[in-house]
């Protein structure tokens, strides 16, 4: 038996990945494996743009709503669980379609995690103390000077990843970006096809702004208010994009117009970082979301003969 054929659909936030994935999965009999680091959490629904119940009814989804917001979850656990799902689907002759914008999760799934053994709790604790004393901005600037490539793809407010990058740097004497570059050449246990969705920047940014407005109109603030009655504001998912802004608003740290403006601005910046990450992968074939015919044709050819010689049932 050859390597399992796995399709990967990536792209920046708000580009339309869910709609394309659901249409493709329904047409080709595939099942979707989430690769969004926040959609794994229950109760964080509106701000994560999770697939709706109707969309999930059209195509089975895996690794969505699988843990509570206060449970730990990381790329290593994601990779293990996604591989288990892929193995089960392959045993049934079902094509797996991995969909999401969290590049690290997809890299961990395909190539494993290079830094599993790099763990220095003593360094991590000292960095946390430095963050309390000096502020995160000072640590981000330290990272920017020592490892500009890693700093450029991290949000200045991403506490966990900034501290992790500094931990790796201090523990090994080498920047995280150097490990990532070496890691790109590790053999993949799957036979992947990688599809990227892209839009002209003005159109993408307009969609981001519109989606933020729609999520707020759908009750995103009330969702966050409810979460704060059950969980602390420093919870990892509540520090994610948009959620941390609304937490700050509810704490009286920012006005409403400023909050909305900053959510839109930071989401646009996040989309830019996602594109930088994915464009570094020469294996990704890029399409616009409206090119469904071309995307379906590519997936049909890719999945024409599964490892068990059962052909994809085109519905």
C-alpha positions in Angstrom: 0.0 0.0 0.0 1.3 3.4 -0.9 1.2 6.6 1.1 -2.3 7.9 1.9 -3.5 10.6 -0.4 -4.4 13.7 1.6 -5.7 17.0 0.1 -4.8 20.2 2.0 -6.8 23.4 1.5 -5.3 26.5 2.9 -5.6 30.3 2.6 -5.9 33.4 4.6 -8.9 34.1 7.0 -12.1 35.1 5.2 -11.0 34.0 1.8 -13.8 31.4 1.6 -12.2 28.1 2.6 -15.2 26.6 4.3 -17.6 27.1 1.3 -15.1 25.6 -1.2 -14.3 22.7 1.1 -17.9 21.8 1.8 -18.8 21.9 -1.9 -15.7 19.8 -2.9 -16.3 17.3 -0.1 -19.9 16.9 -0.9 -19.2 16.4 -4.6 -16.3 14.0 -4.1 -17.4 12.0 -1.0 -14.6 13.4 1.1 -14.6 14.3 4.8 -13.2 17.4 6.2 -10.5 17.6 8.9 -10.3 21.0 10.6 -6.9 22.7 10.7 -7.9 25.9 12.6 -6.3 26.1 16.0 -9.3 27.9 17.6 -12.2 26.0 16.0 -11.2 22.9 18.0 -12.7 24.7 21.1 -16.3 24.4 22.1 -18.2 27.6 22.9 -16.1 29.7 20.7 -18.4 29.7 17.7 -19.1 33.1 16.2 -15.6 34.6 16.4 -14.0 31.5 14.9 -16.3 31.4 11.9 -16.9 27.7 12.4 -18.7 25.8 9.7 -22.5 26.0 10.4 -24.5 23.0 11.4 -26.0 23.1 7.9 -22.5 22.9 6.4 -21.5 20.1 8.7 -24.6 18.2 7.6 -23.5 18.5 4.0 -20.0 17.2 4.7 -18.7 15.4 7.8 -16.2 17.5 9.8 -13.6 16.2 12.2 -11.7 18.0 15.0 -14.3 20.8 15.4 -15.7 21.4 18.9 -13.6 18.6 20.5 -12.4 20.3 23.7 -13.5 22.8 26.3 -11.9 26.2 26.3 -9.9 25.5 29.5 -8.3 22.3 28.1 -4.7 22.4 26.8 -4.3 21.9 23.1 -1.3 22.3 20.8 0.2 21.4 17.4 1.6 18.1 18.7 -1.8 16.9 20.0 -3.4 18.2 16.8 -1.0 16.2 14.6 -1.7 13.0 16.6 -5.4 13.3 16.4 -5.5 14.4 12.8 -3.4 11.4 11.8 -5.7 9.1 13.6 -8.7 10.6 11.7 -6.8 10.2 8.4 -6.0 6.5 9.1 -9.7 5.8 9.9 -10.9 7.5 6.7 -8.3 5.7 4.7 -9.4 2.4 6.1 -13.0 3.2 4.9 -11.7 4.4 1.5 -12.8 8.0 2.2 -10.7 10.9 0.9 -9.4 13.2 3.6 -9.6 16.9 3.0 -7.6 19.0 5.6 -8.9 22.6 5.7 -7.6 25.6 7.7 -5.3 28.5 8.0 -3.1 27.5 10.9 0.1 26.8 9.1 1.9 25.3 12.1 -0.8 22.7 12.6 -0.6 21.7 8.9 3.2 21.5 9.1 3.0 19.4 12.2 0.6 17.0 10.6 2.6 16.6 7.4 6.2 16.7 8.8 6.0 16.4 12.6 7.3 18.8 15.1 11.1 19.4 15.1 11.2 21.0 18.5 9.4 18.3 20.5 12.5 17.8 22.6 13.3 21.4 23.2 11.6 22.2 26.5 13.3 24.3 29.2 10.8 25.1 31.9 13.5 27.2 33.7 14.0 29.4 30.7 10.2 29.6 30.1 9.6 30.7 33.7 12.3 33.4 33.5 10.8 34.7 30.3 7.4 34.9 31.9 8.9 36.9 34.7 10.7 39.2 32.2 7.4 39.7 30.4 5.7 40.8 33.7 8.6 43.2 34.4 9.5 44.5 31.0 6.3 44.0 29.0 5.7 41.8 26.0 6.7 44.5 23.5 10.3 44.4 24.9 10.4 40.6 24.4 9.0 40.9 20.9 11.7 43.5 20.1 14.3 41.1 21.4 13.0 38.4 19.2 12.8 40.7 16.2 16.5 41.5 16.6 17.6 37.9 17.1 15.2 36.2 14.7 13.5 38.7 12.4 12.1 35.9 10.2 10.2 34.3 13.0 9.1 37.7 14.5 7.7 38.8 11.1 5.2 36.0 11.1 4.1 36.4 14.7 1.6 39.0 16.0 3.2 41.3 18.5 0.6 40.2 21.0 1.1 36.5 20.6 2.5 35.8 24.1 2.7 32.0 23.8 4.6 31.9 20.5 6.9 34.8 21.3 8.0 33.2 24.5 8.3 29.8 22.8 10.6 31.2 20.1 12.8 32.9 22.7 12.8 29.7 24.7 14.1 27.7 21.7 16.6 30.4 20.9 18.1 30.4 24.4 17.9 26.7 24.9 19.7 25.8 21.6 21.5 29.0 20.6 19.8 28.8 17.2 16.8 30.8 15.9 13.5 29.1 15.4 13.5 30.0 11.7 16.6 27.9 11.2 14.9 24.8 12.6 11.9 25.5 10.5 14.0 25.8 7.3 15.7 22.5 8.0 12.4 20.9 8.9 10.9 21.7 5.5 12.9 18.9 3.9 11.7 16.1 6.2 9.9 13.4 4.4 6.1 13.5 4.5 4.3 10.3 5.5 1.4 11.2 3.2 1.0 11.8 -0.5 -0.4 15.4 -0.3 -1.8 17.8 -2.8 -1.9 21.4 -1.5 -4.4 23.9 -2.7 -4.3 27.5 -1.7 -7.2 30.1 -2.0 -6.3 33.7 -2.7 -8.1 36.9 -3.6 -6.8 40.3 -4.7 -5.8 42.2 -1.5 -8.5 44.9 -1.7 -11.2 42.2 -2.1 -9.8 40.1 0.7 -9.6 43.1 3.1 -13.1 44.2 2.2 -14.3 40.7 3.0 -12.5 40.7 6.3 -14.1 44.0 7.3 -17.5 42.8 6.3 -17.1 39.5 8.2 -16.1 41.3 11.4 -19.3 43.4 11.1 -21.4 40.3 10.5 -19.9 38.4 13.4 -20.5 41.3 15.8 -24.1 41.6 14.5 -24.6 37.8 15.1 -23.7 38.2 18.8 -20.0 37.8 19.1 -19.8 40.3 22.0 -22.5 38.4 23.9 -20.6 35.1 23.2 -17.5 36.6 24.8 -19.5 38.0 27.7 -20.9 34.5 28.4 -17.4 33.0 28.2 -16.1 35.4 30.8 -18.8 34.2 33.3 -17.3 30.7 33.1 -13.6 31.2 32.4 -10.8 33.7 33.2 -9.8 36.3 30.7 -6.3 34.9 30.4 -7.5 31.6 29.0 -5.5 30.8 25.8 -8.4 30.8 23.4 -9.6 34.1 24.8 -6.3 35.6 23.9 -6.8 34.8 20.3 -7.6 37.3 17.5 -10.8 39.2 18.1 -11.6 37.6 21.4 -8.8 39.4 23.2 -10.0 42.7 21.8 -13.6 42.1 23.0 -12.3 41.0 26.4 -10.4 44.3 26.7 -13.6 46.2 25.7 -15.6 44.4 28.3 -12.9 45.2 30.9 -13.3 48.9 30.0 -9.8 49.1 28.5 -11.0 50.4 25.0 -14.0 52.1 23.5 -16.3 50.3 21.0 -15.2 52.1 17.8 -11.6 51.6 18.7 -12.2 47.9 19.4 -14.0 47.2 16.1 -11.3 49.1 14.2 -8.5 47.1 15.9 -10.2 43.8 15.3 -10.4 44.6 11.6 -6.9 45.9 11.4 -5.3 43.0 13.3 -7.3 40.5 11.2 -6.0 42.1 8.0 -2.4 41.8 9.5 -3.1 38.2 10.4 -4.2 37.4 6.8 -1.0 39.0 5.5 1.1 36.8 7.8 -0.9 33.7 6.7 -0.2 34.5 3.1 3.5 35.0 3.9 3.6 31.6 5.5 1.8 29.7 2.8 3.5 31.5 -0.1 6.8 30.0 1.2 5.6 26.6 0.2 6.2 26.0 -3.5 4.0 22.9 -3.5 0.8 24.9 -3.1 -1.3 25.4 -6.2 -3.2 28.7 -6.0 -6.8 29.3 -7.1 -9.5 31.9 -6.5 -12.5 30.7 -4.6 -14.8 31.0 -7.7 -12.6 28.5 -9.6 -14.5 25.5 -8.3 -14.5 23.6 -11.6 -10.7 23.7 -11.7 -10.4 22.7 -8.0 -12.8 19.8 -8.4 -11.0 18.6 -11.5 -7.6 18.7 -9.6 -9.1 16.7 -6.7 -10.8 14.2 -8.9 -7.5 13.5 -10.7 -5.7 13.3 -7.4 -8.1 10.9 -5.8 -8.9 8.9 -8.9 -7.4 5.8 -7.5 -7.2 5.4 -3.7 -4.7 3.2 -2.0 -7.2 0.4 -1.7 -8.2 0.8 -5.4 -11.7 2.0 -4.6 -12.5 4.9 -6.7 -13.9 8.1 -5.3 -17.7 8.0 -5.6 -18.6 11.2 -7.4 -22.0 12.3 -6.2 
